[in-house]
Amino acid sequence: MARPNFKDFKNKALKRPGVSEVYEELSPAYELRKKLVALRQNAGLTQEELAERLSTKKSNISRLESVSSTISPKLSTIADYAKAVGYELKIDFIPSDKKKHKQNSQRTALKRSR
């Protein structure tokens, strides 16, 4: 019997009660950490080099980038990180319920046109 691949394992796990909700809660933190690592690597920096630019220790960079970390970094820390790798931080909000958001946008447009 063949071992399931990660995609199959994930799909099966997400069907279990409660797993999907927890997965969605953790998704933004995981995505942030993946993006931080990618930005640092694309800038050609090691954790040690980035730590030096930020006047901190490598262990702090490692903890910040770790997907298993329980810390919640401050926005100023993320902004400093972005600047050190040649980026600016941009924060965006997206509607959690696209259908409801579309209805609200249409109502707002109607009010403005009156």
Long-range contacts (C-beta under 8 A, 24 or more apart in sequence): 29-67, 29-72, 30-67, 32-78, 33-64, 33-65, 33-66, 33-67, 33-69, 34-67, 36-64, 36-65, 36-78, 36-81, 37-65, 39-81, 39-82, 39-85, 39-87, 40-65, 40-85, 42-85, 43-85, 43-86, 45-85, 50-81, 50-84, 50-85, 53-84, 54-80, 54-81, 54-84
